[in-house]
């Protein structure tokens, strides 16, 4: 049974699908849902964008217990900085489940760019639900 579910959002369609899945699971288990977004810098633009993204995400869900967190990633570490910030938040908050959308990269793009979701699987000890983009 899940009591604390964390979902990472970035504004993408897949993140919206992950948020919907996390909301469904949270409501099924009467769990607390925590929506997080990891920003790469402390600029006012990034802070505002992150806060707006969290506000949009939180206003789109209907659950009895909801929290949001704006995380700071170390920009010099790229995607690794984002995954490290999310993994630390999972541990700090004590999440039972992390829900995250995947970019579904393949081939050379995946080799060169990597995947935050893939890195999270290696860094997080909680259960992880990876949500793939829906086929259209």
C-alpha positions in Angstrom: 0.0 0.0 0.0 1.3 3.4 -0.9 1.0 6.3 1.6 3.3 8.9 -0.1 3.4 9.2 -3.8 5.8 11.6 -5.6 5.4 12.6 -9.2 8.0 14.6 -11.2 6.6 17.1 -13.8 8.3 19.1 -16.5 5.4 20.4 -18.6 5.6 17.7 -21.2 2.6 15.6 -22.4 4.2 12.5 -20.8 4.6 14.3 -17.5 0.9 15.2 -17.7 0.1 11.5 -18.2 2.3 10.6 -15.3 0.5 13.1 -13.1 -2.9 11.6 -14.0 -1.5 8.1 -13.1 -0.1 9.4 -9.8 -3.4 11.1 -9.0 -5.4 7.8 -9.7 -3.0 5.8 -7.5 -3.1 8.4 -4.7 -6.9 8.5 -4.7 -7.1 4.6 -4.8 -4.8 4.3 -1.7 -5.9 7.6 0.0 -2.3 8.6 -0.2 -0.6 12.0 -0.1 0.6 13.2 -3.5 3.7 15.4 -3.8 4.3 17.1 -7.2 7.9 18.1 -7.8 9.7 20.0 -10.5 13.4 20.3 -10.8 14.8 23.6 -12.1 18.4 24.1 -13.3 19.2 27.5 -12.0 18.2 30.2 -9.5 17.3 32.8 -12.1 14.0 34.6 -11.5 12.7 33.3 -14.8 13.4 29.7 -13.9 11.8 30.2 -10.4 8.7 31.7 -11.9 8.4 29.0 -14.6 8.8 26.3 -12.0 6.3 27.8 -9.6 3.8 28.3 -12.5 4.3 24.7 -13.6 3.7 23.4 -10.1 0.6 25.6 -9.8 -0.8 24.3 -13.1 -0.1 20.7 -12.1 -1.6 21.1 -8.6 -4.7 22.8 -9.9 -5.4 20.0 -12.4 -5.6 17.2 -9.7 -8.3 16.4 -7.3 -6.9 14.6 -4.3 -7.4 15.0 -0.6 -3.8 15.5 0.4 -1.4 17.4 -1.9 2.1 19.0 -1.6 4.4 20.6 -4.1 8.1 21.1 -4.1 10.4 23.2 -6.4 13.8 21.5 -6.5 17.1 23.0 -7.6 19.3 20.8 -9.8 23.0 21.5 -10.2 23.1 22.9 -13.8 26.7 21.8 -14.5 25.6 18.2 -14.1 22.9 18.3 -16.8 20.3 15.5 -16.6 22.3 13.9 -13.8 21.7 17.0 -11.7 17.9 16.7 -12.3 17.8 13.1 -11.4 20.0 13.7 -8.3 17.6 16.4 -7.1 14.5 14.2 -7.6 16.2 11.2 -6.0 17.1 13.3 -2.9 13.6 14.6 -2.7 12.2 11.1 -2.8 14.5 10.1 0.1 13.9 13.3 2.1 10.1 13.2 1.8 10.0 9.4 2.3 8.0 8.6 -0.9 6.8 5.0 -1.3 6.3 5.4 -5.0 7.9 7.8 -7.6 5.9 8.3 -10.8 7.8 9.8 -13.8 7.2 10.1 -17.5 9.7 8.8 -20.0 10.8 10.7 -23.1 10.9 7.4 -25.1 14.3 8.2 -26.7 15.8 5.6 -28.8 19.2 4.8 -30.5 21.8 7.5 -30.7 19.6 10.2 -29.1 19.3 8.0 -26.0 23.0 7.3 -26.0 24.1 10.9 -26.2 21.3 12.7 -24.2 20.4 9.9 -21.8 17.2 9.7 -19.7 16.3 11.2 -16.4 13.9 8.3 -15.9 16.7 5.8 -16.5 19.0 7.5 -14.0 16.2 7.6 -11.4 15.8 3.8 -11.7 19.5 3.5 -10.6 19.3 6.1 -7.8 15.9 5.6 -6.1 15.2 2.8 -3.7 11.4 3.3 -3.7 9.1 1.8 -6.2 9.1 3.6 -9.5 6.3 3.8 -12.1 7.6 4.8 -15.6 4.8 6.2 -17.8 5.5 6.0 -21.5 4.1 8.4 -24.1 0.6 7.3 -25.3 0.5 6.0 -28.8 -1.6 8.3 -31.1 
